[in-house]
Amino acid sequence: MSKPVFYLIPGLGADERVFQRLQPLLRAESQVLPWLPPESADEPLPHYAARMAEAIPVGATGWLGGVSFGGVVALELQRLRPGLRPVLISSLPDAQSLPLLLRLVRASGLYRLVPPQWLKLFPRAGQLYFGVRNGAEYRLFRHILLDMEPRYTRWAINSLLHWNSTGVAPAVQLLGTRDRVFPPGNRSIDYRIRGGGHFMVLSHAEEIAHILNGLD
């Protein structure tokens, strides 16, 4: 049997840098799955996940750790790699959990009119929304914003807002109590990270690693 591995999937537009504090703390081997350019503006999410799954052995065991939109992709990947258990960090367990603000954005169609590159012009607003701390975290967040590829970002936002989560597997969910993107509310959540915002994979890496290292 293959050795269990943590396959890590960053959030929308992010890369392996968001795991720079978490990875050294994990006891199991870990591998970051990089984003692929979408084949088209309307590439179906299951098709995209199938392309990403090519980087994972068919019989792989371990965990799929997805941050934010990466958690959505992790749940789609699990359909193809059933030996892996999805772990959601600052993410959603199903489409029904999409918060009211994002449902309104979907209903209004506003996301189709606003160029994704506008996000790069307002890093301080993004800092507040994503709960990013000043200093090194903000500098990293700003660099991630600057590196975001508009074509991919538009595809990912559309995929998130129109995600069909029917039949996804149960997942372990870690959500920050101060997450403004996906507010925890009164939903059942496995691990509530006190004081954690949407960027808690960095700010609360030690606490998250402790939980992940304890998973069976």
KELUM-206468 format. One record per residue: residue number from 1; residue in one letter; chain; x, y, z of N, C-alpha, C in turn. Coordinates in nm, 3 decimals, always signed. Layout:
REM residues N
(NUM,"A","A",(X,Y,Z),(X,Y,Z),(X,Y,Z))
...
***
This chain:
REM residues 216
(1,"M","A",(+0.085,-0.120,+0.000),(+0.000,+0.000,+0.000),(+0.088,+0.125,+0.000))
(2,"S","A",(+0.048,+0.226,-0.076),(+0.126,+0.348,-0.084),(+0.123,+0.425,+0.048))
(3,"K","A",(+0.227,+0.501,+0.072),(+0.236,+0.581,+0.194),(+0.139,+0.699,+0.184))
(4,"P","A",(+0.061,+0.725,+0.292),(-0.035,+0.837,+0.288),(+0.035,+0.970,+0.263))
(5,"V","A",(-0.028,+1.052,+0.182),(+0.027,+1.182,+0.143),(-0.078,+1.290,+0.162))
(6,"F","A",(-0.036,+1.410,+0.203),(-0.122,+1.526,+0.202),(-0.106,+1.595,+0.067))
(7,"Y","A",(-0.210,+1.590,-0.015),(-0.211,+1.666,-0.139),(-0.278,+1.800,-0.110))
(8,"L","A",(-0.206,+1.908,-0.127),(-0.252,+2.040,-0.088),(-0.290,+2.125,-0.209))
(9,"I","A",(-0.407,+2.189,-0.201),(-0.456,+2.269,-0.313),(-0.480,+2.411,-0.261))
(10,"P","A",(-0.407,+2.509,-0.312),(-0.422,+2.647,-0.264),(-0.554,+2.708,-0.306))
(11,"G","A",(-0.581,+2.829,-0.254),(-0.705,+2.898,-0.287),(-0.701,+2.963,-0.423))
(12,"L","A",(-0.809,+3.031,-0.456),(-0.825,+3.093,-0.587),(-0.710,+3.188,-0.619))
(13,"G","A",(-0.638,+3.156,-0.724),(-0.530,+3.242,-0.769),(-0.403,+3.232,-0.688))
(14,"A","A",(-0.403,+3.155,-0.580),(-0.285,+3.144,-0.496),(-0.198,+3.027,-0.544))
(15,"D","A",(-0.085,+3.008,-0.476),(+0.005,+2.899,-0.512),(+0.066,+2.840,-0.386))
(16,"E","A",(+0.177,+2.769,-0.403),(+0.236,+2.697,-0.290),(+0.280,+2.788,-0.176))
(17,"R","A",(+0.290,+2.918,-0.202),(+0.334,+3.010,-0.098),(+0.240,+3.014,+0.023))
(18,"V","A",(+0.112,+2.986,+0.003),(+0.019,+2.993,+0.116),(+0.043,+2.879,+0.215))
(19,"F","A",(+0.117,+2.776,+0.173),(+0.144,+2.662,+0.262),(+0.284,+2.669,+0.323))
(20,"Q","A",(+0.352,+2.782,+0.310),(+0.492,+2.790,+0.352),(+0.511,+2.770,+0.502))
(21,"R","A",(+0.411,+2.803,+0.582),(+0.421,+2.781,+0.726),(+0.363,+2.645,+0.767))
(22,"L","A",(+0.268,+2.595,+0.690),(+0.201,+2.471,+0.725),(+0.283,+2.347,+0.689))
(23,"Q","A",(+0.338,+2.343,+0.569),(+0.405,+2.223,+0.522),(+0.517,+2.173,+0.614))
(24,"P","A",(+0.604,+2.260,+0.666),(+0.712,+2.210,+0.752),(+0.662,+2.146,+0.881))
(25,"L","A",(+0.536,+2.173,+0.918),(+0.480,+2.121,+1.042),(+0.405,+1.989,+1.024))
(26,"L","A",(+0.384,+1.948,+0.900),(+0.310,+1.825,+0.874),(+0.401,+1.704,+0.889))
(27,"R","A",(+0.352,+1.601,+0.956),(+0.433,+1.481,+0.979),(+0.435,+1.392,+0.855))
(28,"A","A",(+0.325,+1.391,+0.781),(+0.318,+1.309,+0.660),(+0.381,+1.386,+0.543))
(29,"E","A",(+0.417,+1.312,+0.441),(+0.466,+1.376,+0.318),(+0.357,+1.464,+0.260))
(30,"S","A",(+0.396,+1.577,+0.202),(+0.297,+1.667,+0.142),(+0.341,+1.709,+0.003))
(31,"Q","A",(+0.241,+1.734,-0.080),(+0.267,+1.777,-0.218),(+0.162,+1.879,-0.258))
(32,"V","A",(+0.206,+1.995,-0.306),(+0.113,+2.097,-0.353),(+0.076,+2.070,-0.498))
(33,"L","A",(-0.053,+2.073,-0.526),(-0.101,+2.055,-0.664),(-0.117,+2.193,-0.727))
(34,"P","A",(-0.036,+2.227,-0.825),(-0.046,+2.360,-0.887),(-0.170,+2.371,-0.974))
(35,"W","A",(-0.221,+2.493,-0.984),(-0.335,+2.518,-1.072),(-0.294,+2.502,-1.218))
(36,"L","A",(-0.388,+2.456,-1.298),(-0.369,+2.445,-1.443),(-0.448,+2.556,-1.511))
(37,"P","A",(-0.402,+2.607,-1.622),(-0.483,+2.704,-1.696),(-0.610,+2.635,-1.746))
(38,"P","A",(-0.726,+2.699,-1.733),(-0.849,+2.637,-1.786),(-0.840,+2.626,-1.938))
(39,"E","A",(-0.895,+2.519,-1.991),(-0.890,+2.498,-2.136),(-0.977,+2.599,-2.211))
(40,"S","A",(-1.082,+2.646,-2.143),(-1.170,+2.746,-2.203),(-1.241,+2.819,-2.089))
(41,"A","A",(-1.311,+2.927,-2.123),(-1.380,+3.006,-2.021),(-1.494,+2.928,-1.956))
(42,"D","A",(-1.544,+2.824,-2.026),(-1.655,+2.747,-1.971),(-1.618,+2.599,-1.950))
(43,"E","A",(-1.491,+2.572,-1.926),(-1.452,+2.434,-1.898),(-1.525,+2.385,-1.773))
(44,"P","A",(-1.595,+2.272,-1.779),(-1.667,+2.221,-1.661),(-1.569,+2.186,-1.549))
(45,"L","A",(-1.610,+2.215,-1.427),(-1.523,+2.188,-1.312),(-1.485,+2.040,-1.303))
(46,"P","A",(-1.578,+1.944,-1.324),(-1.537,+1.804,-1.318),(-1.429,+1.769,-1.421))
(47,"H","A",(-1.436,+1.831,-1.539),(-1.335,+1.806,-1.642),(-1.201,+1.864,-1.598))
(48,"Y","A",(-1.204,+1.983,-1.539),(-1.083,+2.046,-1.489),(-1.020,+1.959,-1.379))
(49,"A","A",(-1.105,+1.909,-1.287),(-1.056,+1.825,-1.178),(-0.993,+1.697,-1.232))
(50,"A","A",(-1.049,+1.644,-1.339),(-0.993,+1.523,-1.398),(-0.853,+1.548,-1.451))
(51,"R","A",(-0.830,+1.666,-1.505),(-0.695,+1.699,-1.552),(-0.598,+1.713,-1.435))
(52,"M","A",(-0.644,+1.773,-1.327),(-0.559,+1.786,-1.209),(-0.530,+1.650,-1.146))
(53,"A","A",(-0.627,+1.560,-1.154),(-0.611,+1.427,-1.094),(-0.499,+1.347,-1.159))
(54,"E","A",(-0.457,+1.384,-1.278),(-0.350,+1.312,-1.345),(-0.219,+1.319,-1.268))
(55,"A","A",(-0.207,+1.417,-1.177),(-0.085,+1.432,-1.097),(-0.087,+1.343,-0.972))
(56,"I","A",(-0.198,+1.270,-0.951),(-0.214,+1.186,-0.832),(-0.226,+1.040,-0.874))
(57,"P","A",(-0.145,+0.949,-0.819),(-0.158,+0.807,-0.853),(-0.300,+0.756,-0.826))
(58,"V","A",(-0.347,+0.666,-0.910),(-0.484,+0.616,-0.899),(-0.511,+0.554,-0.762))
(59,"G","A",(-0.415,+0.484,-0.707),(-0.436,+0.417,-0.578),(-0.388,+0.498,-0.459))
(60,"A","A",(-0.372,+0.627,-0.474),(-0.317,+0.711,-0.367),(-0.405,+0.708,-0.243))
(61,"T","A",(-0.339,+0.711,-0.127),(-0.410,+0.721,+0.001),(-0.359,+0.843,+0.076))
(62,"G","A",(-0.443,+0.896,+0.164),(-0.405,+1.013,+0.241),(-0.517,+1.114,+0.241))
(63,"W","A",(-0.482,+1.240,+0.216),(-0.578,+1.348,+0.231),(-0.564,+1.450,+0.117))
(64,"L","A",(-0.677,+1.512,+0.085),(-0.680,+1.622,-0.009),(-0.712,+1.747,+0.072))
(65,"G","A",(-0.612,+1.830,+0.097),(-0.632,+1.949,+0.177),(-0.650,+2.071,+0.089))
(66,"G","A",(-0.773,+2.123,+0.081),(-0.800,+2.235,-0.006),(-0.834,+2.361,+0.072))
(67,"V","A",(-0.774,+2.473,+0.031),(-0.800,+2.603,+0.092),(-0.896,+2.682,+0.004))
(68,"S","A",(-1.006,+2.731,+0.063),(-1.103,+2.814,-0.009),(-1.153,+2.742,-0.135))
(69,"F","A",(-1.139,+2.801,-0.254),(-1.182,+2.734,-0.377),(-1.108,+2.602,-0.396))
(70,"G","A",(-0.989,+2.592,-0.339),(-0.915,+2.465,-0.345),(-0.989,+2.352,-0.276))
(71,"G","A",(-1.072,+2.385,-0.176),(-1.153,+2.282,-0.111),(-1.261,+2.229,-0.203))
(72,"V","A",(-1.319,+2.318,-0.283),(-1.419,+2.276,-0.382),(-1.355,+2.179,-0.481))
(73,"V","A",(-1.236,+2.214,-0.528),(-1.165,+2.127,-0.622),(-1.127,+1.996,-0.555))
(74,"A","A",(-1.090,+2.002,-0.427),(-1.056,+1.879,-0.353),(-1.175,+1.783,-0.351))
(75,"L","A",(-1.294,+1.835,-0.332),(-1.413,+1.749,-0.329),(-1.440,+1.688,-0.466))
(76,"E","A",(-1.411,+1.762,-0.572),(-1.427,+1.707,-0.706),(-1.319,+1.602,-0.736))
(77,"L","A",(-1.197,+1.627,-0.689),(-1.089,+1.531,-0.708),(-1.117,+1.400,-0.635))
(78,"Q","A",(-1.180,+1.410,-0.518),(-1.206,+1.290,-0.439),(-1.297,+1.193,-0.512))
(79,"R","A",(-1.383,+1.243,-0.598),(-1.469,+1.155,-0.677),(-1.383,+1.062,-0.764))
(80,"L","A",(-1.265,+1.109,-0.803),(-1.178,+1.035,-0.893),(-1.068,+0.959,-0.819))
(81,"R","A",(-1.038,+1.002,-0.697),(-0.935,+0.937,-0.615),(-0.996,+0.906,-0.479))
(82,"P","A",(-1.084,+0.803,-0.474),(-1.160,+0.773,-0.351),(-1.074,+0.730,-0.232))
(83,"G","A",(-0.947,+0.701,-0.253),(-0.859,+0.665,-0.143),(-0.813,+0.785,-0.062))
(84,"L","A",(-0.848,+0.904,-0.108),(-0.808,+1.027,-0.040),(-0.927,+1.089,+0.032))
(85,"R","A",(-0.902,+1.141,+0.152),(-1.007,+1.201,+0.233),(-0.998,+1.353,+0.222))
(86,"P","A",(-1.108,+1.420,+0.185),(-1.102,+1.565,+0.171),(-1.100,+1.637,+0.305))
(87,"V","A",(-1.013,+1.737,+0.315),(-1.003,+1.823,+0.433),(-1.016,+1.966,+0.383))
(88,"L","A",(-1.116,+2.037,+0.434),(-1.147,+2.171,+0.386),(-1.096,+2.275,+0.484))
(89,"I","A",(-1.014,+2.365,+0.436),(-0.960,+2.474,+0.518),(-1.015,+2.605,+0.461))
(90,"S","A",(-1.095,+2.675,+0.541),(-1.156,+2.801,+0.493),(-1.234,+2.777,+0.364))
(91,"S","A",(-1.315,+2.673,+0.363),(-1.386,+2.635,+0.241),(-1.528,+2.590,+0.271))
(92,"L","A",(-1.594,+2.535,+0.168),(-1.735,+2.496,+0.177),(-1.752,+2.346,+0.156))
(93,"P","A",(-1.841,+2.281,+0.234),(-1.863,+2.138,+0.216),(-1.958,+2.105,+0.102))
(94,"D","A",(-2.036,+2.205,+0.057),(-2.131,+2.183,-0.053),(-2.179,+2.319,-0.103))
(95,"A","A",(-2.246,+2.316,-0.217),(-2.292,+2.441,-0.279),(-2.401,+2.509,-0.198))
(96,"Q","A",(-2.476,+2.433,-0.120),(-2.582,+2.490,-0.039),(-2.528,+2.580,+0.071))
(97,"S","A",(-2.399,+2.567,+0.103),(-2.337,+2.648,+0.208),(-2.283,+2.781,+0.155))
(98,"L","A",(-2.303,+2.810,+0.028),(-2.256,+2.936,-0.028),(-2.323,+3.051,+0.048))
(99,"P","A",(-2.246,+3.145,+0.102),(-2.305,+3.251,+0.183),(-2.394,+3.345,+0.102))
(100,"L","A",(-2.477,+3.421,+0.174),(-2.575,+3.508,+0.110),(-2.511,+3.609,+0.016))
(101,"L","A",(-2.401,+3.668,+0.057),(-2.336,+3.769,-0.027),(-2.299,+3.713,-0.164))
(102,"L","A",(-2.243,+3.592,-0.166),(-2.202,+3.532,-0.293),(-2.323,+3.485,-0.373))
(103,"R","A",(-2.431,+3.451,-0.306),(-2.554,+3.417,-0.379),(-2.609,+3.541,-0.449))
(104,"L","A",(-2.600,+3.654,-0.380),(-2.646,+3.779,-0.441),(-2.558,+3.817,-0.559))
(105,"V","A",(-2.428,+3.797,-0.545),(-2.336,+3.824,-0.655),(-2.372,+3.737,-0.775))
(106,"R","A",(-2.402,+3.611,-0.748),(-2.440,+3.519,-0.857),(-2.569,+3.562,-0.923))
(107,"A","A",(-2.670,+3.597,-0.842),(-2.801,+3.634,-0.896),(-2.794,+3.764,-0.976))
(108,"S","A",(-2.710,+3.857,-0.933),(-2.700,+3.986,-1.002),(-2.620,+3.978,-1.131))
(109,"G","A",(-2.533,+3.878,-1.141),(-2.446,+3.867,-1.257),(-2.334,+3.970,-1.256))
(110,"L","A",(-2.317,+4.038,-1.142),(-2.216,+4.144,-1.132),(-2.075,+4.093,-1.158))
(111,"Y","A",(-2.049,+3.968,-1.118),(-1.915,+3.913,-1.134),(-1.874,+3.905,-1.281))
(112,"R","A",(-1.972,+3.904,-1.371),(-1.940,+3.900,-1.514),(-1.896,+4.037,-1.567))
(113,"L","A",(-1.932,+4.142,-1.493),(-1.906,+4.278,-1.540),(-1.778,+4.337,-1.483))
(114,"V","A",(-1.735,+4.287,-1.367),(-1.618,+4.344,-1.301),(-1.492,+4.269,-1.344))
(115,"P","A",(-1.398,+4.334,-1.408),(-1.274,+4.267,-1.450),(-1.199,+4.214,-1.328))
(116,"P","A",(-1.158,+4.087,-1.327),(-1.086,+4.031,-1.212),(-0.962,+4.109,-1.174))
(117,"Q","A",(-0.896,+4.173,-1.273),(-0.774,+4.246,-1.242),(-0.798,+4.368,-1.154))
(118,"W","A",(-0.925,+4.409,-1.138),(-0.955,+4.519,-1.047),(-0.920,+4.484,-0.903))
(119,"L","A",(-0.920,+4.354,-0.872),(-0.884,+4.311,-0.736),(-0.743,+4.358,-0.700))
(120,"K","A",(-0.658,+4.371,-0.800),(-0.520,+4.410,-0.775),(-0.507,+4.557,-0.735))
(121,"L","A",(-0.611,+4.636,-0.764),(-0.605,+4.779,-0.738),(-0.644,+4.815,-0.595))
(122,"F","A",(-0.704,+4.720,-0.525),(-0.754,+4.750,-0.390),(-0.707,+4.647,-0.290))
(123,"P","A",(-0.574,+4.633,-0.273),(-0.523,+4.529,-0.182),(-0.564,+4.548,-0.037))
(124,"R","A",(-0.581,+4.674,+0.008),(-0.619,+4.695,+0.148),(-0.764,+4.651,+0.174))
(125,"A","A",(-0.851,+4.670,+0.076),(-0.989,+4.621,+0.091),(-0.987,+4.468,+0.097))
(126,"G","A",(-0.905,+4.408,+0.012),(-0.891,+4.263,+0.014),(-0.835,+4.214,+0.146))
(127,"Q","A",(-0.742,+4.290,+0.202),(-0.683,+4.253,+0.330),(-0.790,+4.242,+0.438))
(128,"L","A",(-0.882,+4.339,+0.442),(-0.989,+4.337,+0.541),(-1.084,+4.221,+0.518))
(129,"Y","A",(-1.123,+4.201,+0.393),(-1.220,+4.095,+0.360),(-1.164,+3.957,+0.389))
(130,"F","A",(-1.036,+3.937,+0.359),(-0.976,+3.805,+0.377),(-0.912,+3.786,+0.514))
(131,"G","A",(-0.913,+3.889,+0.596),(-0.859,+3.874,+0.731),(-0.709,+3.854,+0.733))
(132,"V","A",(-0.638,+3.933,+0.654),(-0.492,+3.921,+0.642),(-0.425,+4.016,+0.741))
(133,"R","A",(-0.329,+3.966,+0.816),(-0.257,+4.049,+0.912),(-0.153,+4.135,+0.841))
(134,"N","A",(-0.116,+4.244,+0.906),(-0.011,+4.332,+0.852),(+0.124,+4.261,+0.854))
(135,"G","A",(+0.220,+4.320,+0.788),(+0.355,+4.264,+0.788),(+0.373,+4.163,+0.678))
(136,"A","A",(+0.438,+4.052,+0.711),(+0.473,+3.950,+0.612),(+0.350,+3.890,+0.545))
(137,"E","A",(+0.242,+3.871,+0.621),(+0.121,+3.813,+0.562),(+0.063,+3.906,+0.455))
(138,"Y","A",(+0.059,+4.036,+0.485),(+0.004,+4.130,+0.387),(+0.092,+4.137,+0.263))
(139,"R","A",(+0.222,+4.137,+0.283),(+0.313,+4.141,+0.166),(+0.292,+4.021,+0.077))
(140,"L","A",(+0.277,+3.903,+0.138),(+0.252,+3.783,+0.059),(+0.117,+3.792,-0.012))
(141,"F","A",(+0.015,+3.836,+0.060),(-0.119,+3.850,+0.002),(-0.116,+3.943,-0.119))
(142,"R","A",(-0.045,+4.056,-0.105),(-0.036,+4.153,-0.214),(+0.036,+4.093,-0.335))
(143,"H","A",(+0.141,+4.018,-0.310),(+0.212,+3.954,-0.422),(+0.123,+3.852,-0.492))
(144,"I","A",(+0.044,+3.779,-0.414),(-0.048,+3.681,-0.473),(-0.151,+3.753,-0.561))
(145,"L","A",(-0.204,+3.865,-0.512),(-0.298,+3.943,-0.592),(-0.235,+3.987,-0.724))
(146,"L","A",(-0.112,+4.037,-0.715),(-0.044,+4.087,-0.835),(-0.018,+3.976,-0.935))
(147,"D","A",(-0.001,+3.853,-0.885),(+0.030,+3.740,-0.973),(-0.094,+3.670,-1.028))
(148,"M","A",(-0.212,+3.711,-0.983),(-0.335,+3.645,-1.028),(-0.353,+3.662,-1.179))
(149,"E","A",(-0.391,+3.553,-1.245),(-0.410,+3.553,-1.390),(-0.560,+3.575,-1.417))
(150,"P","A",(-0.599,+3.685,-1.481),(-0.741,+3.719,-1.497),(-0.826,+3.609,-1.560))
(151,"R","A",(-0.773,+3.542,-1.662),(-0.852,+3.437,-1.730),(-0.885,+3.324,-1.635))
(152,"Y","A",(-0.786,+3.282,-1.555),(-0.810,+3.177,-1.458),(-0.906,+3.226,-1.349))
(153,"T","A",(-0.885,+3.347,-1.300),(-0.966,+3.400,-1.191),(-1.113,+3.406,-1.231))
(154,"R","A",(-1.140,+3.454,-1.352),(-1.279,+3.461,-1.398),(-1.340,+3.322,-1.407))
(155,"W","A",(-1.265,+3.225,-1.458),(-1.315,+3.088,-1.468),(-1.344,+3.032,-1.328))
(156,"A","A",(-1.253,+3.053,-1.234),(-1.268,+2.997,-1.099),(-1.388,+3.057,-1.027))
(157,"I","A",(-1.408,+3.188,-1.039),(-1.523,+3.252,-0.974),(-1.653,+3.196,-1.030))
(158,"N","A",(-1.660,+3.182,-1.161),(-1.779,+3.126,-1.224),(-1.802,+2.982,-1.179))
(159,"S","A",(-1.694,+2.904,-1.168),(-1.706,+2.763,-1.127),(-1.754,+2.752,-0.983))
(160,"L","A",(-1.706,+2.840,-0.896),(-1.750,+2.839,-0.757),(-1.898,+2.875,-0.746))
(161,"L","A",(-1.939,+2.980,-0.814),(-2.077,+3.028,-0.802),(-2.178,+2.931,-0.863))
(162,"H","A",(-2.134,+2.848,-0.956),(-2.226,+2.756,-1.023),(-2.190,+2.609,-0.997))
(163,"W","A",(-2.126,+2.583,-0.886),(-2.082,+2.449,-0.850),(-2.200,+2.357,-0.824))
(164,"N","A",(-2.198,+2.241,-0.885),(-2.296,+2.135,-0.857),(-2.229,+2.033,-0.765))
(165,"S","A",(-2.263,+2.039,-0.637),(-2.195,+1.956,-0.538),(-2.268,+1.825,-0.509))
(166,"T","A",(-2.367,+1.792,-0.589),(-2.444,+1.670,-0.566),(-2.352,+1.548,-0.556))
(167,"G","A",(-2.365,+1.475,-0.446),(-2.291,+1.351,-0.430),(-2.148,+1.364,-0.383))
(168,"V","A",(-2.105,+1.484,-0.341),(-1.967,+1.494,-0.292),(-1.953,+1.421,-0.159))
(169,"A","A",(-1.832,+1.377,-0.130),(-1.806,+1.299,-0.009),(-1.807,+1.388,+0.115))
(170,"P","A",(-1.835,+1.329,+0.231),(-1.821,+1.403,+0.357),(-1.675,+1.445,+0.374))
(171,"A","A",(-1.655,+1.559,+0.435),(-1.519,+1.612,+0.450),(-1.497,+1.662,+0.592))
(172,"V","A",(-1.372,+1.666,+0.632),(-1.334,+1.730,+0.757),(-1.323,+1.880,+0.729))
(173,"Q","A",(-1.389,+1.961,+0.810),(-1.394,+2.104,+0.782),(-1.331,+2.185,+0.894))
(174,"L","A",(-1.237,+2.274,+0.855),(-1.174,+2.369,+0.947),(-1.211,+2.509,+0.899))
(175,"L","A",(-1.274,+2.587,+0.985),(-1.319,+2.720,+0.946),(-1.291,+2.819,+1.058))
(176,"G","A",(-1.242,+2.936,+1.022),(-1.212,+3.038,+1.121),(-1.337,+3.109,+1.170))
(177,"T","A",(-1.338,+3.145,+1.296),(-1.454,+3.213,+1.353),(-1.471,+3.355,+1.299))
(178,"R","A",(-1.365,+3.410,+1.237),(-1.372,+3.544,+1.180),(-1.361,+3.543,+1.028))
(179,"D","A",(-1.398,+3.433,+0.967),(-1.391,+3.422,+0.821),(-1.505,+3.504,+0.761))
(180,"R","A",(-1.472,+3.609,+0.686),(-1.573,+3.695,+0.624),(-1.616,+3.643,+0.487))
(181,"V","A",(-1.534,+3.561,+0.425),(-1.569,+3.508,+0.293),(-1.671,+3.396,+0.307))
(182,"F","A",(-1.644,+3.302,+0.395),(-1.737,+3.193,+0.423),(-1.769,+3.193,+0.573))
(183,"P","A",(-1.855,+3.283,+0.619),(-1.885,+3.293,+0.762),(-1.937,+3.161,+0.818))
(184,"P","A",(-1.888,+3.120,+0.935),(-1.928,+2.990,+0.990),(-2.073,+2.982,+1.033))
(185,"G","A",(-2.131,+3.093,+1.081),(-2.270,+3.090,+1.125),(-2.293,+2.983,+1.231))
(186,"N","A",(-2.409,+2.918,+1.222),(-2.444,+2.814,+1.319),(-2.432,+2.674,+1.261))
(187,"R","A",(-2.365,+2.663,+1.145),(-2.351,+2.532,+1.082),(-2.262,+2.440,+1.164))
(188,"S","A",(-2.281,+2.311,+1.143),(-2.196,+2.211,+1.208),(-2.061,+2.209,+1.139))
(189,"I","A",(-1.957,+2.239,+1.215),(-1.820,+2.245,+1.162),(-1.730,+2.164,+1.254))
(190,"D","A",(-1.645,+2.082,+1.196),(-1.561,+1.993,+1.276),(-1.466,+2.070,+1.367))
(191,"Y","A",(-1.400,+2.170,+1.311),(-1.302,+2.246,+1.388),(-1.319,+2.395,+1.360))
(192,"R","A",(-1.357,+2.469,+1.463),(-1.366,+2.614,+1.454),(-1.236,+2.672,+1.507))
(193,"I","A",(-1.165,+2.744,+1.422),(-1.037,+2.802,+1.462),(-1.063,+2.944,+1.516))
(194,"R","A",(-1.049,+2.958,+1.646),(-1.082,+3.084,+1.711),(-0.992,+3.197,+1.659))
(195,"G","A",(-1.058,+3.303,+1.614),(-0.985,+3.420,+1.563),(-0.934,+3.405,+1.422))
(196,"G","A",(-0.958,+3.292,+1.360),(-0.907,+3.269,+1.226),(-0.990,+3.339,+1.119))
(197,"G","A",(-0.922,+3.406,+1.026),(-0.989,+3.465,+0.910),(-0.972,+3.374,+0.790))
(198,"H","A",(-1.001,+3.425,+0.673),(-0.995,+3.342,+0.553),(-0.852,+3.304,+0.516))
(199,"F","A",(-0.755,+3.378,+0.570),(-0.614,+3.353,+0.540),(-0.547,+3.275,+0.653))
(200,"M","A",(-0.626,+3.200,+0.729),(-0.574,+3.136,+0.850),(-0.475,+3.023,+0.821))
(201,"V","A",(-0.468,+2.976,+0.698),(-0.368,+2.874,+0.665),(-0.228,+2.927,+0.693))
(202,"L","A",(-0.214,+3.061,+0.692),(-0.087,+3.124,+0.729),(-0.088,+3.167,+0.875))
(203,"S","A",(-0.191,+3.242,+0.914),(-0.191,+3.301,+1.048),(-0.206,+3.198,+1.159))
(204,"H","A",(-0.271,+3.087,+1.132),(-0.295,+2.984,+1.233),(-0.239,+2.849,+1.189))
(205,"A","A",(-0.123,+2.854,+1.124),(-0.065,+2.732,+1.067),(-0.036,+2.626,+1.173))
(206,"E","A",(+0.012,+2.666,+1.290),(+0.046,+2.568,+1.393),(-0.078,+2.494,+1.442))
(207,"E","A",(-0.185,+2.567,+1.465),(-0.309,+2.504,+1.512),(-0.367,+2.411,+1.405))
(208,"I","A",(-0.362,+2.454,+1.281),(-0.414,+2.372,+1.172),(-0.328,+2.247,+1.156))
(209,"A","A",(-0.196,+2.261,+1.162),(-0.106,+2.146,+1.150),(-0.132,+2.045,+1.262))
(210,"H","A",(-0.157,+2.094,+1.383),(-0.185,+2.004,+1.495),(-0.310,+1.918,+1.466))
(211,"I","A",(-0.411,+1.981,+1.407),(-0.534,+1.908,+1.373),(-0.506,+1.808,+1.261))
(212,"L","A",(-0.439,+1.852,+1.157),(-0.412,+1.764,+1.044),(-0.326,+1.645,+1.084))
(213,"N","A",(-0.229,+1.669,+1.170),(-0.141,+1.559,+1.214),(-0.215,+1.457,+1.300))
(214,"G","A",(-0.329,+1.496,+1.353),(-0.406,+1.405,+1.435),(-0.513,+1.329,+1.361))
(215,"L","A",(-0.528,+1.354,+1.231),(-0.630,+1.284,+1.153),(-0.590,+1.138,+1.132))
(216,"D","A",(-0.691,+1.051,+1.135),(-0.665,+0.908,+1.112),(-0.659,+0.879,+0.963))
***
